């Protein structure tokens, strides 16, 4: 398979080719989770709340997989931009070894710390029990998620966002069929396993996704002339990968774990608020998908051009990403603001869950464009090999900022549930300001700034 050279040709074409498959893939990934939430609703509000807390605990363990994906997308993309095929191949092989070892570590963490994480954000009772059961089965999908998504970073670096898209589309439809089959079985033939069937369906379908992604990785030109010894862990290479993967992964870990702060604040308001939070996140993700596809595409585009020394194209790509993503999320405002209750009713017939979800979605409608700014800056920092900044931004926005503002709006101003969502919004807004300051500093030292300028004669056209 031919790899794409993103240092040549119009940027608009590269974004179109990369962003659309990425967005479609993420659409079906989100719909995948929406389906799980929908089926959990068949077992009642307690099951939906249990799925929410169980999934939040599990998602924290996936941060290293997404971090590895970002790392390999940037590093392999830089190597391709330099036209160094041998270095790109070796980085890819070492990245796969890194992902395997990370998987082993996360399985141990899941076994030792999983129940404690769930207990932290739930009260004793049926919904905590459901969350622990769901989490216990999902552990078996960790190899698929971490190795599969880590491997996808290699494909992204080579301009391939279609492979994951196709795999996720198929996985969605497999999940739609497997969920009721595993929950209820075939009467008189195979017994069902109830609520746990939702988690088992994820294990099976995501394992298939990982196998497919790995087959595509080994079919790329980047793996040509690969030798088995290149998989033997090398400390220098692991350090290089980890220098990108851990900050990006930790930033995602902070993002995922911020859900624990929110759920901790919500648990005093009852299981309906926990269920509403999970539903809100699923609906919000659907409307973020087009923008996320664009920001994901920015990493390989900016990485290859940075590796080639085409700084004007890096700046132009960042501005295009920011502008398109902002427009798309702004268009989602009326749907989220006025259609929240209707959307919530698809997942639950509990009036309290519907009311709270509609409230949460109004706040999300207002701050959705801010996420585009944050995601595009994170992608740029990855491409410029300054991923450590994403970690510090995440620590402020997702831990310090959210915790402080939720406390301020609930404890000091007595804002109740509205105060929780306003606290999240204030954390996001202040995080945007910090991100902009960091982006301006890094861009000034790496690519001559973020503001478009007339480049010297001979610079690569954008």
N, C-alpha and C positions, 0 to 999 in steps of 0.2 A: 504493500500500500504506500502511496506517495504522501509525503509530509508536506504541509503548507508552509510557504515562505511568507511570513507576515511583515517582512521588512520592505516588500515591494507591492505596488498597486494601491488603489484607493482604500483608505481606512473604512469608508462607509461599506464597502464590499466585504471587508474582513469582519466587521461587526455583524453584518447581516448573516454571513455564513456561520459565524460562531455563536452569536447570541440567540438566534431563533431555535436551533437544536437544544441549546442549554436551557432556554426558557421552557420549551416543550417538555424536556426531561424533568425539570423541576416541577412543572405543572403536574405531571403524573406522579412524581414523588410525593407532592403535597396531597393530591387526590388519594394517593395510597393511604396516607395518614387520616385523611378525611373519612375514607371508607371504614377504617378501624374505629374511629370515633362514632360513626353512624351505627355500626354493628354493636358496639359497646352499649349504645343507647337501648338496644333490645333487652338488655339486662337491667336497665334502670339508671338513675342518677348516680347511685353508689358505684356502679361499674364504670361509668364515664369518669367520675372523680378518681377512681383507682387507676384507670388507664392514664390519666393526666399525670399523677404523681409518679407512677411506675415508669412512664416514658421519659419524664424529665430526669429521673435518676439515671436511666439507661443512656440518654443522649449525652450526658456529661462524659461518659466513657468513650464516646465516638470522637471527641475533640482531637485526639492525636491522629486519627485517620484523616480528618479534614485538614489538619495541619500538615500532614505528610503530603497530601494532594497539592496543597498550595505551594509547599516547598519544592516539590518536583516540577510543578508547572513553571515556577520561576527559574529554577536552576537549569533544568533541561532546556527551557526556552532560551535562557541566556547563552547556553552552549551552542544551540542551533543558530542563534543570531551571530555568533562568532564563527560559524561554519566548522565547528570542532565536533565531528561525528563520534570520534572515539570517546571523548569526554562525556558527551550526551549519553552514550550507551552505558558507560561505566556508572554514571550517576543513576541511571534508571535501574540497573541491577542492584546497586547498593540501596536504593530506595525501597525496592521490594524486600530485601533482607531486613531493612529497618522496620518495615511495616509488620513483618512476621514477629519480630521480637517485641514490638509494641503491642501486638495482639495478646501475646502470652502475659505481658505485664497487666494489661487491662482486664483479662479474665480473672487474675488473682485479686485485683482491686474490687471487681464486681462481687466475687464470692465473699470477700472479707468485709467490705464496706456497704454493699448495696442495701441490706435491710436497715442499717442505721441512717442512710440518706433518706429513705422513704419515711422512716419514723420521725425524722426531723421536721417534715412538712405536713404531717397528717396526725389526726387524732386516732386513738385506738377504736377499732370497730370494723365494719364490713368493708368500707372503701379502702382502708389501709391493707386489709387482708387481700383484697382484689389486686391492689398495686404490687404487693410482694409476689403474688402468684404470677402476674404478668411479667414482672421483672425477671423472675427465676427462669422462665422459659426463654426470654429474649437473650439471655447471656449466650446461648448457643449460636446466635447470629453475629456475635462480635467478630469472628474471623472474616466473615463475608463483608461486613461494613468497613472494617479498618483496612484490610488488604485490598478489597475491591475499590473503595473510594480513593485510597492512596495510589493505586495503580492508575486510576483515571487521570491523575495529575500528569502522568507521562503522556497520555493521549492528548490532553489539553495543550501541553507544551508544543506538540506537533501540529496543532490546529484541528484536532479531532474532538468535537463536542457531540457528534452524531451517535457514536457508539453507546455512550451512557444513555442518551435520549431513547434509543431503540430498546435498550434493555429495560429501562424504567417503564416504558409504555407496556411492554409485555408483562412485566412484574405486576403492574397495576391490575391488569385483567386477570392474571393468575390469582392475585390476592382477593379480587371480588368473588371468584368462584370458590377458593379454598376456605375463606372465612366461614360461610355457612356450612360447608361440607364438614369441616373439622369441629365446628361448634355443635352441630346437631347430628352429624353422621348420616348414614343411609339407613332409614328405618328397616329393621329386620335383617340387616346385613352387617353394618359396621356402626358401633356406638359412637356418639359424639363426646367431646371432652369439655363442652361448655365454654365459658369465658376464656379459658387458656387456649382455645383454638385460634383466637385472634393472634396471639403471640407466635404460635407454631406456624401459622401461615406466613408470617414475616420471616421466620427462620428459613423456611423452604424457598420462598421466592427470592429473597436477597442472596441466598447461597448461589442460586442460578445466575443472578446478575453478576456476582463476583467471578464466577467461572467464565462467563462470556467476556467480561472486561479483560481478564488475564489473557484470554485467547487472542483478543485484538491487540494487546500490548506486544505479544510475541510475534505478531504478524506485521508489525511496523518496520520500516527501514531502520529505525533507531536501534533495533535489536540485531541487525545484520552483523555477522561475525562474532556473536556473543560466545563467550567461553564460561564454563561452569565456575572457574576460579574467581570470576568477577563478582559472584554472589557472596564470597567469603567476606564477612564484615571487616572493614578497614576503619580504624579509629579516626583517621583524618577525614575520610568521606562522611562517616557518621556525624562527626562534629559539624561539617558543612551543612548536611541535611538538617541536623537538629537545630542549628543556628537559625534556620528558616522555619522549621516545623514546630518547634516548641513555642516560640512567641505567637505564631499564628494559631496553633492549637490551643495555647493557653488563653488567647483572646477569645476563641470560640468557647473554651471551657468557662470562662468568665461570663460570656453571653448566656450559655446554657444554664449555668448555676445561678444566674440572676433570677431565673424562674423560681428557684428555691426561696429567694428573698421575698418574691411576690407571693408565692404560695404560703410562706410562713405568715405573711401579713393577712392573707385571706382566710386562713384556717379558722380564725375567730368569728368569721362571718358565716360559717357553715359549709357543708359539702356542695351546695348549689353554686357558691361562688368559685370553688375549686373546679367544678365541672365547666362553669362558664368561662373560666380562664383558658382551659384547654380548647374549648370550641372557638374562642376568640382568636387564639393563635393559629388555628387551622384556617379560619376564614381570612385573617390578615395575610397569611403566607400566599394564599391564592392571588391576592391583588398585588403582592410584591414581586411575583414571578417574572414579568417582563423586565423590570428593572434589575432583578437579580441576574437574569440571563446576560444582560449587558455588562454588569459589573464583573461577572465571572470571566467574560470574554476579554475584559481589559487586561487581565494578568498575562496571558500568553502574547497578546499584541504588544503591550508595553515592554514585556520582558525581552522579546526578540529584538525589538527596535533599540532598547537600551543596550543590549549586548552588542548590537551592530554600531552603536554610537550615534544613532539617529534621534537626537534629543527633541528636535522639533516635532517629530512624529509621535513621540511619547506624550508631549504636552497636548498636541492636537487630539490624540486618542482619549486622554483624560477628560478634556472639555466636552468632547462628543458624548462620552459615557455619562457624564454628569447631566448634560442638557436633556438627552433622550430619556434617561431614567426619571428625571424630575417631572417631565411632561406626562409620562405614563402613570406615575403614582398620583399626580394631581387629578387625572381623569377618574381615579377610583373614589374620590371624595364623596360625590353625591350618593353612590351606591352604599358605601359604608355608613354614611351619616343618616340616610333616610331608610335604608333597607336592612338594617341590622336585625331587627326583630324577625323579619321574614326569613332571613338567613339562619338565625338561631333555631327557628321552629323546624327546620329540616332535621336537626340533630336531637331535639328534645321537645317533649310536650309539657314539660314542667314550666308553669308560668314564671316562677322565680328565676329559673335558669335563663329563660328567654329575656326577661327584663334586664338582668344583670349583663348578659352578653350584648344587648343593644346599647347599654350604657358604655361598656368597654369599647365597642366599635366606633362610637362617636369620637372618642379621644384618639383612637388609632387613625381615623380619617384625617385628623388635623396634622398628625406628625409623620405620616407615611413618607412625604418627600424628604424629610430629614434623614431617613434611613438610607436613601440613595446617596446622599453626600457622604455618610459614614462608610458605606460599603465601597464606594468608588475610591475613597482615600485609602482604605485598607488594601484594595487591589493594587493601587499605585505603589504603596509602600512595599508590598510583596515583590512587585516587579523590579523595584529599585534596590532589592536585597536589604531592606531596612524593616524587616518584619517585627523586630523587637518593639518598635513604636506602637504597633497594633495592640500589643499586650498591655502597655501602660495606659493607652487610651481606653481599652476595655476594662481595666481594673477601676479606673475612675468612673466611667459611664455606667457600668453594669453592677458594680459593688458599692463604691462610695456614693456616687451620685444618686442612684436609685434608692439605696437604704436611707440616705439623709433626707431626700425629698419625700419619700413615703412617710417617714417619721414626722416630718414637718407638717404635711398636709393631713395626716390622720391624728397624730397625738397632740400637736399644737393647735391646729385649726379645726380639728374634729370633723374632717371631711368624709369619714366613713369610706364606703366603697369608691365613691368618686375621688376621694383623696388618694387612694391607692393608684388609680389610673393617672391622675394628675401628677403624682410623684414620678411615675414612669416617664411621662411626657417631659417633665422638667429635667430628669436625668438625661434623656436623649438630647434635648435642646442644648444643655450645657456641654454635653459630650461632643456635639457638632462644633462648637466654638473651639474646644481643645483640639479636635482633629484638624481643623483648618489651620491653626497655628503651627501644628507639627508638620502638616503637608507643605506649607509655605517654606518652612525651614529646611526640610529634607530636599525639596525640589530645588531650592536655591543652591545647595551644595552639590547636588548630583546632576541636574539637567539645566541649570541656569535659570531656575524659577518656574512658576506655574503660569504666569501671565504670558500669552502669546506675544512673540516679538519677531521682528525681522531677523532671520538667521543670516549668518555670514554666507557670502557667495559660495556655492558648491554644496550647501547643506542639502540633505535628502528632501525632495518635495513631499508635502503632506497631502 
